């Protein structure tokens, strides 16, 4: 999908099913909330917060003997168990019956526990993504909070704590299946979005210059209203923002655009979350962004137009003007547009890195490389500035047009992000800001 | 039932604690680097890292401007001050680089090298280079002042938001020396 095609893409189906789906979503959210509140307190939670893995089809790499089948790990009975043969790399997997937004996994290990293991998810039961690695485990009952999507969930025991195999009293997956399948009439584009108008300007950058107010060139901030040099996940999640949906309190920022040395803020500010850029089977495996993930895209240090292969400038409703890495001259009645695609492959471990880029990668040949194996949505930032005409009067706070770059600090509530990835990205369904088709 | 939930909460904490370390580059680098090296690396937080990444190129750049000023200024006072700044900065730069090395800080700051507050742009440097007499002195003092003000501001932030003792001590030193240089430079 070229940037140019994006802008004329119609959104005819955004509202049709919104009302019906909204009720279902509200109900699901209520159940989740109740479960979360009750879990920490007392027994009745069990009645409300059932694992979605219970009684589901389950298979294992091996059995110690016929008395310990895999099914006993998902039967809801803490007194019966699955036990593997005495070898490393044994696994148990459960089929949830549909693509689920997974928020928690509980493992109750018998005395024969795994000292190291991985939690893996899959859309098809063949291709596995490791969404959590645990080492130095001491067994017992373990609760893993995570944010993942998948139909199949597998525990792969990479190292045993004893000479025996590994054994689980219970293997419980918590989350929500949602409505399965592609809604009738849905547009088959993997997409949801947030519209986040301009919030404020500061010479701050909480990713590149954390704790150093005034260290940066001027930035224009969108979304979270509290973003400054001291922002971290804890502070940001306490603040509201400008986004539709309001649930998205993420921070997005770019160098400020100046026309004749006066700042100009974009009046179109859409942040698309897309599946495109990888093969369809990889899109089906796309995982939610982890909370607190920070990404910088584009090249603030570009010294020429060819240093910057990602950010592009174009003109709204003026396709005759070729897109460029540098500013373009837009005809009257048009608007200057900036397109920036963020990398969509994550290394699965780090929420940031020293250069703020190397924990993420762009895809290679339609898939995520082995170094960055987790596909996440492709964030596409589309900004429309009320500026036309001679671009020689334009500059960015970072320099010429080709220094355009964008920063993203993910503060989506985990359940809101996971639901959208489950319902919009994985099944390739075009959704609006509310995350429904 | 209550006991079971308490146990679950503890297990969750233990697991999360272990994993939290994985998500933080600063903490993660510690065990890997500690094994073969004599000195254990300082526990740098992201502010320490960003401050060092920024201060190394900023200081390098200002040494160039200070040397130019020491050679070209019409005012003997400005020449003397610029020579002192250049000399002091060379010592500070060595300390900055040593801390960068000890902390295993890799990678340039992705925002340095272009129009950053307090940094003299290439165009500004060329303009100063071509100026003479009082014009040169005015431009040189302007850029030195902008640079010193910004580095004092950053040193104050590093002193409060940084975590590595050595980096915070250096920031305190820079704050003191550069504030004094600003005073001598005048308004």
Interface residues (C-beta under 8 A of the other chain):
Chain A: X39 X40 X41 X42 X43 X106 X132 X133 X134 X135 X136 X137 X138 X140 X141 X142 X143 X144 X145 X203 X205 X208 X209 X210 X211 X212 X213 X214 X215 X216 X217 X229 X230 X292 X296 X300 X301 X349 X350 X351 X352 X353 X354 X355 X356 X357 X358 X397 X398 X399 X403
Chain B: X1 X2 X4 X5 X7 X8 X9 X11 X12 X14 X15 X16 X18 X19 X22 X23 X24 X25 X28 X45 X46 X47 X49 X50 X51 X54 X105 X106 X107 X108 X109 X110 X111 X112 X113 X114 X115 X116 X117 X150 X153 X154 X157 X158 X160 X161 X162
